[in-house]
Amino acid sequence: MIDDSMETNDMPKPYFMENKEWYYFDEENFCYKLTDKAPKKAIESYKEFYDNDPIKSNNEWYIIQK
């Protein structure tokens, strides 16, 4: 499992990971997902992290895999 304290690709942790109320790790899909508590800056950070546009569904933010 990915540890939240780990850095990603030798880079600092993305902004959306600054607050554990903003995200969680979805083990079934093996990716991070945002909660409805994530502010706009965290959503932008998430978008940059995954390099795609996030979509909100059922109060969760996620990336559609292409």
N, C-alpha and C positions, 0 to 999 in steps of 0.2 A: 504494500500500500504506500501511496505517496504521503510523506510526512509534511504537514503544513509549515514546518520550520525550514524545510529544504529550500534552496534557491533553485531557480529554473534556468538551466543552461548557463550556469555560472553568472547569472544576472540576479539582481535583487528581486525579492518577492514582489509580484504585481500589486498595485494599489488595492484591487478588490479583495486581496487576502489580508488587508490590514485589520479587518474586523470580522470575527468569526460569525457574526449575525448576518453578514452579507452573502455568504456562500457556503456550500457544502460539497463534498466529493461524492459523486454518484458512482458507486462501485459497479453497478450493472452495466453502465455505458462507459465506464472508465474515463470520466471527465468531471470538471468542476461545473457547478451550476449556481446561479445567483438566486438569492431569495428576494422577496418583495421589499425587503428592508434596504437593499443596495441603493445608494444614492447615484445620481447621474455620473459623477466622476468614477465610481466603481464600475458602472456599466461600460463606460468608455474604456477603462482599463481592461475589462474582460474582453471587449471587442478587439483591442490591440493584442491581447494575449493569444486569442484564438484566430486573429486575422480574418474574421468574418463578421457579419452582422448578427447580433443576438436577437432572439425572438422571445416575447413574453407569452406564456400560456399557463393558465391555472396558477397565476402568481409566482411562476418560476421563469427565470431567464435561462435560455440554452442556445446552443449553436446547432444548426442543421448541418450535418456532415454531407459534403458534396462528393 
